[in-house]
Amino acid sequence: MSSTHTAHTGARLNLRGVLMATAALLTAGILLRAGGVGGESIATAGMVGDSGSFTAMTARTGNQEVLYVIDDRSEHLLIYRVQNAMEVRLESMQDLRSLFTTARSAYLGTAPGRGRP
């Protein structure tokens, strides 16, 4: 019984060491990233708001501001780009149903509109 107890204690110590090392690495990564080490983030989300059937979110991509609008009624995603801090231009309009169908098909490895292989 003593050797079983010793084996369990050794396994716990080994697991605890692995968890401590992982926590230390994650903490170091977070601190480095928060300190600006590792490059500039590509996009950061800004304000998110909704009104009626619309949801809007702003994001900064590099040195440009982008506005994403989801229209729940028509199920469209509208992407606007701010030009010269004075003009807002519609960059793209996507049908969300077809966008999700295409993404699901790509994930499953099938053609859009078909079931699983």
N, C-alpha and C positions, 0 to 999 in steps of 0.2 A: 504494500500500500504506500509505502514511503517513496518508492521510485515513481509511482503514478502521480503522486502529489508533486514531486519534483519536476516531472515532465510537463504537467499543466502549468506550473509556476514559470518554467523556462519558456514555454510557448507564449504565456501572457507577457513576459518581459520582452520577448522578441517582437510581438505584435505592438506593444506599447512603444518600442523603439522605432518601428517603421512608421507608426502614426505620428510620433513626435518629429521625425525627420521630414515627413510629408507636410506637416503643419508649418515647420520652419521654412521649407522651400516655398510654400504658398504665401506665407507672410512676407518673405523677402521679395517675391515677385510682385505682390501688391504694393509694397513700399517703393520698389524701383519704378513701377509703372506710375504711381501717384507722384513721384518725384520728377517725372518727365523723361526718365531713361527708357529707351526702347522705341523712340520715334514718336511722331505726331499721330494722333488718332485720325482715321480717315473721315469719319462722320460722327457728329454728336447730336443727340436728340435735344430739341428745345421744348417749347411749350406745346402741350396737347390740350385740345378743347373740343367740345361737341355742342351742337345746337340742332335740335330736330333730327333730321335724318343725315346730318353731316358730321364727320369727325375730321379734325385738321391737326396736323403736326408740322412744326418747323424743324429743320435740321441744317446744320452747317457742314458743307462738303468742301474741304480746303478753304478757299477764300470766298465761296459763294453760299448764299442762303437759298434753301429749297423749301417749298410748301407742298405737303402731301395732303390731299383731301379725299376722303372716302365718302361716296354718296350711297347710303344704304338702300334707297329706293331703286335707283337704276343699277346698283351693284357695279359701280365704276370707281377706279382709282385715278385721280387727276394729279398730275405732277406739274407744279409751277416753279419757275426759276426767276429769281430777282435779278434784274439787269441794271447795273450802274446805280443801285440803291434808289432808283426812281421808277422803274418799269417792271411789271410782273407779266411774264410770258408763259402761256401754256406750253409745256415741254412735251407732255405725253398724256394719253388717256388710255387706260387699260380696262378691259372687261374682266371683272374679278372672277366670274364663273369660269371663263376659258383659261384665265391665269392659273387658278387652282387645279383645274382639270389637267392642264399641261404639266404642272408641277407634280401632281399625284402620279400621272403616267410615267414621268421621268423617274420618279422614286421607285415605282413598281416595275419599271422596265417594259412597259407596254405602250401601245399606240393610244392616243387620246380617245376616250369613249369605249374602250374595251376593258374587259375584266382582268383579273390577275392571270399570269401565265400558268 
